[in-house]
């Protein structure tokens, strides 16, 4: 099961939540960085997605980048060999 997670600001405070049907279910806990969320919040996200519950309309929050300023992600395409052959 995939879980759509969003980082958002509401009333001046940044939160993480699970998005479903145009609403956000807040994930309990405070995660200052993307790394903290991945280490400690991912399990909570799966629980929130499974349990559902009341949500905040997406239109009532400011959607933020899920990557905080102090994080770095390096990705490599799995089809690199195919592109090289082109």
TAKAGI-V289234 format. One line per field, one symbol per residue. phi: phi as a letter, one per 20 degrees, with the letter a starting at -180 (. if undefined). psi: psi as a letter, one per 30 degrees, with the letter a starting at -180 (. if undefined). A space follows every 10 residues. Layout:
phi = ???
psi = ???
This chain:
phi = .ecedcdbdc lndecdbdeb lmcdegefod cfcffffffd dfffffffff fmofceggfe cdfdffefge dccdccffdg gfffff
psi = klkjkkklkk hgkklklkkk hglkjkkklj jfleeeeeef feeeeeeeee fbaklkkefg ljklkfjlfg lkkkkkkfge eeeef.
